Amino acid sequence: TGLITLDPGYVNTGSCESSITFIDGEKGILRHRGYPIEDLCEKTDFLETAYLVIYGRLPSQAEYDRFRDDIAEHSLPHNGLSRMFEAFPKDSHPMALLASVLPSMYAYYPYDENDPAQVDKAILRLLGKIPVLASWVYRKLRGWPLNYSNPDQSYAANFLDLTFNTPANRFKLDPDIVKALDLLLILHADHEQNCSAATVRMIGSSQVNLYAAIAGGMCSLWGPLHGGANQKVLEMLEVIKNDGGDIQKYLDLAKDKESGFRLMGFGHRVYKNFDPRARIIKKHADRVLSKLGINDPLLKLAKELEEAALNDSYFVDRKLYPNVDFYSGIIYKAMGIPTEMFTVMFAVGRLPGWIAQWREMQSGSTRISRPRQVYQGETRRDLMSMVKNH
Ligand code: CMC
């Protein structure tokens, strides 16, 4: 079998060729299909960026309108999917519900993998139904009646409306809040071979259906070292605040390998200078909070923590900087989104990236992903069973 090279965590192993997203971790550069993330945030909305990420080029006006209408047409999830949620306990984590329902979509919307038109429809169904299902997760857990998509508003506005609108407490679609969510969704749209994208490709390489592959990506995202970090950051900031704001104590804890505590929202496998997404979010956190008239002590604490860490040789030597998850939770919180929904928000934003990675994989090498190992277990042993009553 030849010599096997070990690379735990795939630190130096390229798993594919890709034309979707470019990252230069030393310079803090992120581009989708060649366009800098800063320009995409400024000049597009989430749907336009999603189209770009998935199909490789910016849509014309007609293509954009068609894309929006097609997504709206496929946005109604089958009632059977909502009934699945009824089996879950009331205090379930929203990601448990959302991740469970995804592979079941194939039961309701099976398609012929060899027919490109049907594959396209599966993609539109995901883009249309996932925000609705994500909103239903939230509403089911609260015992609220479910809302349906309104195609006359933007993807971000529709999601906020779907999730938080109640007749008794009409959710105000403040344009600043909608803009902030749109920006957050754009910032999460894709990030090359991160854990969840690599999972989607790995699972997809077995030629399982798209829904099942995306479900795998969603589960991978849930982990605290990946998309689950945004929830953990906010919980960490709350703990530090309630502990008298003793930042140094938590920096020391993060430096102590025995403690098992890490500074959540800090560090990145690829970015070794700064995370451009974190820079953009930090700028907007100030703007959104001041527009909303919110003076959140957690934002002040987050800034102090960042500054203290960036002046500490442990973090400087290891090139550990705030990542996308460090400030996103503070904006979500200001928008009234509960902490346990943060990773769901990430999943809604990352959907185009997973779809794009899956499409690119399908159109390239169709070889199954199958890493090798270095076996360290027992050599051949003689078997002497100790069980008498087989
Ligand atoms: N706090 C304290 N020490 C850290 C941290 C941290 N957040 N991150 C890395 N280190 C240390 C680590 O202990 C190691 O030290 P040493 O060289 O002395 O053994 C060194 O820095 C390198 O870390 P690593 O674990 O080898 O780095 P990695 O590339 O395997 O992991 C990471 C990257 C993002 C998982 C990690 O930095 C981490 O756990 N961060 C906290 C969780 C987090 O914020 N995740 C979100 C990532 S960005 C968005 C996303 O993917 O969803």
Boltz pocket constraint, residues with backbone or C-beta under 6 A from the ligand:
constraints:
  - pocket:
      binder: B
      contacts: [[A, 9], [A, 194], [A, 224], [A, 225], [A, 226], [A, 227], [A, 228], [A, 229], [A, 254], [A, 255], [A, 261], [A, 262], [A, 263], [A, 264], [A, 265], [A, 266], [A, 267], [A, 268], [A, 269], [A, 270], [A, 318], [A, 320], [A, 323], [A, 324], [A, 325]]
      max_distance: 6.0
